[in-house]
Amino acid sequence: MDLINRTLLTLRPNENFLEWLHQTSEENAKVEEEELWEDSNAYLIKEVDSESDLEEILKSRYQELFVAELSDWVEDDQLWPEDLSFETFCEYFQVEVQTVVIDLVDSPINKEEY
């Protein structure tokens, strides 16, 4: 078991995200909030020691996070919200952070382009 030098960031889509999603297709109109939360994406970011560290990382990476989250649900970017600002990102997601990340696997972590 190894402690790794990362912080775990989880983005949980909220009611504003769900309202947008419901407008994108008939199929997505049936999605319920619980389904959004069942398997939220998790991201490893550099270690953070304070709220200001986290805010700095979010402000510098929110666009790629936003695009990743939107494209998970709707591939057609023409259906995405027009405003992809940091403020909208904050309105669409609840950010959860775990500062202690422990690797329980004895093999190396494999990376592939996402």
C-alpha positions in Angstrom: 0.0 0.0 0.0 1.5 3.3 -1.1 0.5 6.9 -0.5 0.7 8.8 -3.8 1.5 12.5 -4.3 -1.9 13.4 -5.8 -5.2 14.8 -4.7 -8.4 13.2 -6.0 -10.9 15.6 -7.5 -14.4 14.3 -8.1 -17.0 16.4 -10.1 -20.6 15.6 -9.3 -23.0 17.1 -11.8 -25.8 19.0 -10.0 -29.3 20.2 -10.8 -28.2 22.9 -13.3 -26.3 20.2 -15.2 -29.3 18.0 -15.2 -31.6 20.8 -16.5 -29.2 21.3 -19.4 -28.9 17.6 -20.1 -32.7 17.2 -20.2 -32.8 19.7 -23.0 -30.4 17.8 -25.3 -32.4 14.8 -26.3 -35.5 12.7 -25.5 -33.2 10.0 -24.1 -31.4 12.4 -21.9 -34.7 13.9 -20.7 -35.2 10.6 -18.8 -31.9 10.8 -16.9 -32.5 11.2 -13.1 -30.1 12.9 -10.7 -29.1 9.6 -9.1 -27.8 8.4 -12.4 -25.5 11.4 -12.7 -24.0 10.6 -9.3 -23.7 6.8 -9.8 -20.3 6.9 -11.4 -18.9 10.4 -11.4 -15.6 11.0 -13.0 -12.5 11.4 -10.7 -9.4 13.2 -11.6 -5.9 13.1 -10.1 -4.5 16.5 -9.7 -1.3 17.8 -8.0 -1.4 17.8 -4.2 -3.3 20.8 -2.7 -2.8 22.2 0.7 -5.4 24.9 0.7 -8.6 26.2 -0.9 -6.6 28.7 -2.8 -4.4 26.0 -4.3 -7.6 24.1 -5.4 -9.1 27.2 -6.8 -5.9 28.0 -8.8 -5.9 24.5 -10.3 -9.6 24.6 -11.1 -9.3 28.0 -12.8 -6.4 26.8 -14.9 -8.0 23.4 -15.9 -11.8 23.9 -15.7 -12.2 24.2 -19.5 -10.7 20.7 -20.2 -12.7 19.3 -17.3 -15.9 21.0 -18.5 -15.4 19.6 -22.0 -14.7 16.1 -20.7 -17.8 16.1 -18.5 -20.1 17.5 -21.2 -18.8 15.1 -23.9 -19.4 12.1 -21.6 -23.1 12.8 -21.9 -23.5 14.7 -25.2 -20.9 14.3 -28.0 -22.4 17.0 -30.2 -20.8 20.2 -29.0 -23.5 22.2 -30.8 -25.8 21.1 -27.9 -23.4 22.2 -25.2 -24.1 25.4 -23.2 -23.0 28.5 -25.0 -21.4 29.8 -21.8 -18.5 27.6 -20.8 -17.1 30.1 -18.3 -15.6 29.2 -14.9 -18.8 30.6 -13.3 -20.9 28.2 -15.3 -18.6 25.3 -14.5 -19.1 26.1 -10.8 -22.9 26.3 -11.3 -22.9 22.8 -13.0 -20.7 20.8 -10.7 -20.1 20.1 -7.0 -16.4 19.6 -6.5 -15.3 17.0 -4.0 -11.6 16.6 -2.9 -9.8 13.9 -1.2 -6.2 14.9 -0.2 -5.1 11.4 0.9 -4.8 9.0 -2.0 -3.6 5.5 -1.3 -2.7 3.0 -4.0 -3.6 -0.5 -2.9 -2.4 -2.2 -6.2 1.2 -3.5 -6.4 1.5 -2.9 -10.2 2.4 0.3 -11.9 -0.3 2.8 -13.0 -0.8 2.7 -16.8 -1.7 5.9 -18.6 -3.4 6.4 -21.9 -4.6 9.5 -23.7 -8.2 10.4 -22.8 
